[in-house]
Amino acid sequence: MKKFVLIALATMVVFGAALSAGNRATAKEPKILEFDSLVGIPPAYTGAQNPIRGISGGGLPWSIGPSSGELKANGKLEITVNDLVFAAGPNAGKNTVPAFRAIVSCLRSDGTIENVMTDPFPATVATATDPGGDAEIEAKLVLPQPCIAPLVFVTSPGGAWFATTGK
């Protein structure tokens, strides 16, 4: 009888472990975009002169340091922004904007564009010893299904882009 109980118990443990591993595997949400770089806005894209997918650029060029992020199929967006600062103008080399937003731009299956924006998230501003421009975002967006050829923009609070996915 003891042997039967031990075998039954061992079987339940093995079955439970296999079931738990299966649940973890199915719970993992697929990534639709992963990036390890962002590019700051060059002069040709500042203002409304050359919008990308209907999104105008900031009024001055911006540069950005090593930054990364990912977008999952369920709309979870995570971005690490480093050293996003003005590349020209009186505040060149500094960030004076206390909050950024992100926009995910998707092409819909009918060929139209849908841009989805996050709430503002805090950004560091320049001090005497730090140029600022660092931020972390973790947001959950409602994306169109499917979200074809997604682009991610880091923007001003008003939605003008400062950096986008690219190299």
ChimeraX commands (.cxc) that place a marker at each C-alpha (Angstrom):
marker #1 position 0.00,0.00,0.00 radius 0.5
marker #1 position 2.86,2.42,0.86 radius 0.5
marker #1 position 4.46,1.73,-2.51 radius 0.5
marker #1 position 1.18,2.53,-4.32 radius 0.5
marker #1 position 0.77,5.83,-2.41 radius 0.5
marker #1 position 4.38,6.84,-3.20 radius 0.5
marker #1 position 3.93,6.03,-6.90 radius 0.5
marker #1 position 0.65,7.97,-7.01 radius 0.5
marker #1 position 2.22,10.93,-5.23 radius 0.5
marker #1 position 5.26,10.95,-7.55 radius 0.5
marker #1 position 2.96,10.80,-10.58 radius 0.5
marker #1 position 0.95,13.76,-9.32 radius 0.5
marker #1 position 4.12,15.81,-8.73 radius 0.5
marker #1 position 5.46,15.08,-12.23 radius 0.5
marker #1 position 2.08,15.79,-13.84 radius 0.5
marker #1 position 1.71,19.05,-11.85 radius 0.5
marker #1 position 5.17,20.23,-12.89 radius 0.5
marker #1 position 4.46,19.48,-16.55 radius 0.5
marker #1 position 1.11,21.28,-16.36 radius 0.5
marker #1 position 2.71,24.31,-14.68 radius 0.5
marker #1 position 5.43,24.51,-17.35 radius 0.5
marker #1 position 2.77,24.34,-20.06 radius 0.5
marker #1 position 0.86,27.24,-18.50 radius 0.5
marker #1 position 4.00,29.39,-18.38 radius 0.5
marker #1 position 4.72,28.69,-22.04 radius 0.5
marker #1 position 1.22,29.62,-23.18 radius 0.5
marker #1 position 1.15,32.72,-20.96 radius 0.5
marker #1 position 4.19,34.25,-22.68 radius 0.5
marker #1 position 2.98,37.00,-25.00 radius 0.5
marker #1 position 4.76,37.18,-28.40 radius 0.5
marker #1 position 6.81,40.26,-29.25 radius 0.5
marker #1 position 5.86,42.09,-32.42 radius 0.5
marker #1 position 8.77,44.51,-32.21 radius 0.5
marker #1 position 12.02,44.54,-30.27 radius 0.5
marker #1 position 14.58,47.27,-30.76 radius 0.5
marker #1 position 17.96,48.17,-29.34 radius 0.5
marker #1 position 18.27,51.60,-30.88 radius 0.5
marker #1 position 16.29,54.75,-31.52 radius 0.5
marker #1 position 17.27,57.59,-33.81 radius 0.5
marker #1 position 16.86,61.25,-32.91 radius 0.5
marker #1 position 15.06,63.62,-35.25 radius 0.5
marker #1 position 17.32,65.06,-37.98 radius 0.5
marker #1 position 16.78,68.61,-39.33 radius 0.5
marker #1 position 14.84,67.43,-42.42 radius 0.5
marker #1 position 12.05,66.01,-40.21 radius 0.5
marker #1 position 11.61,68.88,-37.75 radius 0.5
marker #1 position 8.24,70.57,-37.58 radius 0.5
marker #1 position 5.50,69.74,-40.06 radius 0.5
marker #1 position 7.72,69.62,-43.18 radius 0.5
marker #1 position 8.05,65.81,-43.41 radius 0.5
marker #1 position 5.67,64.04,-41.04 radius 0.5
marker #1 position 5.99,60.29,-40.69 radius 0.5
marker #1 position 2.63,58.50,-40.67 radius 0.5
marker #1 position 0.94,61.77,-39.85 radius 0.5
marker #1 position 3.22,62.55,-36.90 radius 0.5
marker #1 position 5.11,65.83,-37.13 radius 0.5
marker #1 position 8.58,66.22,-35.72 radius 0.5
marker #1 position 9.67,68.42,-32.85 radius 0.5
marker #1 position 10.70,71.95,-33.76 radius 0.5
marker #1 position 14.45,71.33,-33.40 radius 0.5
marker #1 position 16.74,68.33,-34.03 radius 0.5
marker #1 position 17.22,65.87,-31.16 radius 0.5
marker #1 position 19.85,63.21,-30.47 radius 0.5
marker #1 position 19.55,60.09,-28.36 radius 0.5
marker #1 position 21.93,57.75,-26.58 radius 0.5
marker #1 position 21.70,53.95,-26.35 radius 0.5
marker #1 position 18.01,53.14,-25.89 radius 0.5
marker #1 position 15.87,50.04,-26.28 radius 0.5
marker #1 position 12.40,48.62,-26.00 radius 0.5
marker #1 position 9.84,46.06,-26.99 radius 0.5
marker #1 position 6.22,45.90,-28.03 radius 0.5
marker #1 position 4.18,42.79,-27.37 radius 0.5
marker #1 position 1.14,41.60,-29.29 radius 0.5
marker #1 position -1.09,42.37,-26.30 radius 0.5
marker #1 position -0.07,46.06,-26.49 radius 0.5
marker #1 position 2.45,46.07,-23.64 radius 0.5
marker #1 position 5.11,48.64,-24.50 radius 0.5
marker #1 position 8.40,49.04,-22.63 radius 0.5
marker #1 position 11.02,51.63,-23.56 radius 0.5
marker #1 position 14.26,52.68,-21.91 radius 0.5
marker #1 position 15.20,56.17,-23.12 radius 0.5
marker #1 position 18.74,57.42,-22.51 radius 0.5
marker #1 position 20.14,60.87,-23.20 radius 0.5
marker #1 position 17.34,62.22,-25.41 radius 0.5
marker #1 position 18.50,65.84,-25.76 radius 0.5
marker #1 position 18.33,68.77,-28.13 radius 0.5
marker #1 position 20.94,68.44,-30.89 radius 0.5
marker #1 position 20.73,72.13,-31.84 radius 0.5
marker #1 position 19.49,75.45,-30.51 radius 0.5
marker #1 position 20.09,77.26,-27.23 radius 0.5
marker #1 position 19.64,74.08,-25.17 radius 0.5
marker #1 position 21.82,71.82,-27.35 radius 0.5
marker #1 position 23.04,68.83,-25.35 radius 0.5
marker #1 position 20.28,69.18,-22.75 radius 0.5
marker #1 position 16.72,68.06,-22.16 radius 0.5
marker #1 position 14.30,70.69,-20.83 radius 0.5
marker #1 position 11.10,68.67,-21.38 radius 0.5
marker #1 position 9.89,67.11,-18.09 radius 0.5
marker #1 position 7.70,64.43,-19.68 radius 0.5
marker #1 position 7.70,62.32,-22.84 radius 0.5
marker #1 position 5.03,60.19,-24.46 radius 0.5
marker #1 position 5.28,57.27,-26.82 radius 0.5
marker #1 position 3.26,56.65,-29.96 radius 0.5
marker #1 position 2.96,53.26,-31.62 radius 0.5
marker #1 position 2.08,53.66,-35.29 radius 0.5
marker #1 position 0.51,50.66,-37.02 radius 0.5
marker #1 position -0.69,50.01,-40.52 radius 0.5
marker #1 position -4.13,48.41,-40.42 radius 0.5
marker #1 position -5.19,45.59,-42.72 radius 0.5
marker #1 position -7.19,48.07,-44.86 radius 0.5
marker #1 position -4.03,50.17,-45.48 radius 0.5
marker #1 position -4.91,53.00,-43.11 radius 0.5
marker #1 position -2.67,54.23,-40.30 radius 0.5
marker #1 position -3.58,54.04,-36.64 radius 0.5
marker #1 position -1.43,55.91,-34.10 radius 0.5
marker #1 position -1.88,54.99,-30.43 radius 0.5
marker #1 position -0.40,57.28,-27.75 radius 0.5
marker #1 position 0.60,56.60,-24.15 radius 0.5
marker #1 position -0.04,58.88,-21.24 radius 0.5
marker #1 position 2.90,61.18,-20.38 radius 0.5
marker #1 position 5.79,59.62,-18.46 radius 0.5
marker #1 position 8.43,61.52,-16.47 radius 0.5
marker #1 position 11.76,62.42,-18.03 radius 0.5
marker #1 position 14.85,63.79,-16.34 radius 0.5
marker #1 position 15.66,67.40,-17.15 radius 0.5
marker #1 position 19.08,68.98,-17.37 radius 0.5
marker #1 position 20.92,69.98,-14.23 radius 0.5
marker #1 position 24.39,71.43,-13.73 radius 0.5
marker #1 position 25.87,67.91,-13.76 radius 0.5
marker #1 position 23.43,65.88,-15.90 radius 0.5
marker #1 position 22.08,66.66,-19.40 radius 0.5
marker #1 position 18.83,64.82,-18.59 radius 0.5
marker #1 position 16.76,63.04,-21.21 radius 0.5
marker #1 position 16.35,59.69,-19.42 radius 0.5
marker #1 position 12.99,57.98,-19.02 radius 0.5
marker #1 position 11.37,54.59,-18.54 radius 0.5
marker #1 position 7.98,53.71,-19.90 radius 0.5
marker #1 position 5.81,50.72,-19.28 radius 0.5
marker #1 position 2.35,51.10,-20.78 radius 0.5
marker #1 position -0.47,48.92,-22.05 radius 0.5
marker #1 position -1.99,50.14,-25.33 radius 0.5
marker #1 position -4.95,48.93,-27.36 radius 0.5
marker #1 position -3.45,48.17,-30.76 radius 0.5
marker #1 position -5.33,47.46,-33.98 radius 0.5
marker #1 position -5.34,43.80,-34.94 radius 0.5
marker #1 position -3.25,43.19,-36.86 radius 0.5
marker #1 position -0.66,45.90,-36.20 radius 0.5
marker #1 position 1.37,45.78,-39.41 radius 0.5
marker #1 position 4.88,47.34,-39.63 radius 0.5
marker #1 position 4.81,49.06,-36.22 radius 0.5
marker #1 position 6.95,52.12,-35.56 radius 0.5
marker #1 position 7.57,53.48,-32.07 radius 0.5
marker #1 position 8.08,57.19,-31.49 radius 0.5
marker #1 position 9.18,59.03,-28.33 radius 0.5
marker #1 position 7.37,62.35,-28.40 radius 0.5
marker #1 position 6.70,65.61,-26.63 radius 0.5
marker #1 position 3.66,65.74,-24.35 radius 0.5
marker #1 position 1.80,67.20,-27.34 radius 0.5
marker #1 position 2.79,64.37,-29.69 radius 0.5
marker #1 position 5.61,65.85,-31.85 radius 0.5
marker #1 position 8.29,63.18,-32.22 radius 0.5
marker #1 position 11.84,63.49,-30.88 radius 0.5
marker #1 position 13.08,59.94,-31.60 radius 0.5
marker #1 position 11.83,56.85,-33.43 radius 0.5
marker #1 position 12.77,53.24,-34.00 radius 0.5
marker #1 position 15.63,53.02,-36.45 radius 0.5
marker #1 position 19.38,53.33,-36.54 radius 0.5
marker link #1:1,2 radius 0.2
marker link #1:2,3 radius 0.2
marker link #1:3,4 radius 0.2
marker link #1:4,5 radius 0.2
marker link #1:5,6 radius 0.2
marker link #1:6,7 radius 0.2
marker link #1:7,8 radius 0.2
marker link #1:8,9 radius 0.2
marker link #1:9,10 radius 0.2
marker link #1:10,11 radius 0.2
marker link #1:11,12 radius 0.2
marker link #1:12,13 radius 0.2
marker link #1:13,14 radius 0.2
marker link #1:14,15 radius 0.2
marker link #1:15,16 radius 0.2
marker link #1:16,17 radius 0.2
marker link #1:17,18 radius 0.2
marker link #1:18,19 radius 0.2
marker link #1:19,20 radius 0.2
marker link #1:20,21 radius 0.2
marker link #1:21,22 radius 0.2
marker link #1:22,23 radius 0.2
marker link #1:23,24 radius 0.2
marker link #1:24,25 radius 0.2
marker link #1:25,26 radius 0.2
marker link #1:26,27 radius 0.2
marker link #1:27,28 radius 0.2
marker link #1:28,29 radius 0.2
marker link #1:29,30 radius 0.2
marker link #1:30,31 radius 0.2
marker link #1:31,32 radius 0.2
marker link #1:32,33 radius 0.2
marker link #1:33,34 radius 0.2
marker link #1:34,35 radius 0.2
marker link #1:35,36 radius 0.2
marker link #1:36,37 radius 0.2
marker link #1:37,38 radius 0.2
marker link #1:38,39 radius 0.2
marker link #1:39,40 radius 0.2
marker link #1:40,41 radius 0.2
marker link #1:41,42 radius 0.2
marker link #1:42,43 radius 0.2
marker link #1:43,44 radius 0.2
marker link #1:44,45 radius 0.2
marker link #1:45,46 radius 0.2
marker link #1:46,47 radius 0.2
marker link #1:47,48 radius 0.2
marker link #1:48,49 radius 0.2
marker link #1:49,50 radius 0.2
marker link #1:50,51 radius 0.2
marker link #1:51,52 radius 0.2
marker link #1:52,53 radius 0.2
marker link #1:53,54 radius 0.2
marker link #1:54,55 radius 0.2
marker link #1:55,56 radius 0.2
marker link #1:56,57 radius 0.2
marker link #1:57,58 radius 0.2
marker link #1:58,59 radius 0.2
marker link #1:59,60 radius 0.2
marker link #1:60,61 radius 0.2
marker link #1:61,62 radius 0.2
marker link #1:62,63 radius 0.2
marker link #1:63,64 radius 0.2
marker link #1:64,65 radius 0.2
marker link #1:65,66 radius 0.2
marker link #1:66,67 radius 0.2
marker link #1:67,68 radius 0.2
marker link #1:68,69 radius 0.2
marker link #1:69,70 radius 0.2
marker link #1:70,71 radius 0.2
marker link #1:71,72 radius 0.2
marker link #1:72,73 radius 0.2
marker link #1:73,74 radius 0.2
marker link #1:74,75 radius 0.2
marker link #1:75,76 radius 0.2
marker link #1:76,77 radius 0.2
marker link #1:77,78 radius 0.2
marker link #1:78,79 radius 0.2
marker link #1:79,80 radius 0.2
marker link #1:80,81 radius 0.2
marker link #1:81,82 radius 0.2
marker link #1:82,83 radius 0.2
marker link #1:83,84 radius 0.2
marker link #1:84,85 radius 0.2
marker link #1:85,86 radius 0.2
marker link #1:86,87 radius 0.2
marker link #1:87,88 radius 0.2
marker link #1:88,89 radius 0.2
marker link #1:89,90 radius 0.2
marker link #1:90,91 radius 0.2
marker link #1:91,92 radius 0.2
marker link #1:92,93 radius 0.2
marker link #1:93,94 radius 0.2
marker link #1:94,95 radius 0.2
marker link #1:95,96 radius 0.2
marker link #1:96,97 radius 0.2
marker link #1:97,98 radius 0.2
marker link #1:98,99 radius 0.2
marker link #1:99,100 radius 0.2
marker link #1:100,101 radius 0.2
marker link #1:101,102 radius 0.2
marker link #1:102,103 radius 0.2
marker link #1:103,104 radius 0.2
marker link #1:104,105 radius 0.2
marker link #1:105,106 radius 0.2
marker link #1:106,107 radius 0.2
marker link #1:107,108 radius 0.2
marker link #1:108,109 radius 0.2
marker link #1:109,110 radius 0.2
marker link #1:110,111 radius 0.2
marker link #1:111,112 radius 0.2
marker link #1:112,113 radius 0.2
marker link #1:113,114 radius 0.2
marker link #1:114,115 radius 0.2
marker link #1:115,116 radius 0.2
marker link #1:116,117 radius 0.2
marker link #1:117,118 radius 0.2
marker link #1:118,119 radius 0.2
marker link #1:119,120 radius 0.2
marker link #1:120,121 radius 0.2
marker link #1:121,122 radius 0.2
marker link #1:122,123 radius 0.2
marker link #1:123,124 radius 0.2
marker link #1:124,125 radius 0.2
marker link #1:125,126 radius 0.2
marker link #1:126,127 radius 0.2
marker link #1:127,128 radius 0.2
marker link #1:128,129 radius 0.2
marker link #1:129,130 radius 0.2
marker link #1:130,131 radius 0.2
marker link #1:131,132 radius 0.2
marker link #1:132,133 radius 0.2
marker link #1:133,134 radius 0.2
marker link #1:134,135 radius 0.2
marker link #1:135,136 radius 0.2
marker link #1:136,137 radius 0.2
marker link #1:137,138 radius 0.2
marker link #1:138,139 radius 0.2
marker link #1:139,140 radius 0.2
marker link #1:140,141 radius 0.2
marker link #1:141,142 radius 0.2
marker link #1:142,143 radius 0.2
marker link #1:143,144 radius 0.2
marker link #1:144,145 radius 0.2
marker link #1:145,146 radius 0.2
marker link #1:146,147 radius 0.2
marker link #1:147,148 radius 0.2
marker link #1:148,149 radius 0.2
marker link #1:149,150 radius 0.2
marker link #1:150,151 radius 0.2
marker link #1:151,152 radius 0.2
marker link #1:152,153 radius 0.2
marker link #1:153,154 radius 0.2
marker link #1:154,155 radius 0.2
marker link #1:155,156 radius 0.2
marker link #1:156,157 radius 0.2
marker link #1:157,158 radius 0.2
marker link #1:158,159 radius 0.2
marker link #1:159,160 radius 0.2
marker link #1:160,161 radius 0.2
marker link #1:161,162 radius 0.2
marker link #1:162,163 radius 0.2
marker link #1:163,164 radius 0.2
marker link #1:164,165 radius 0.2
marker link #1:165,166 radius 0.2
marker link #1:166,167 radius 0.2
view
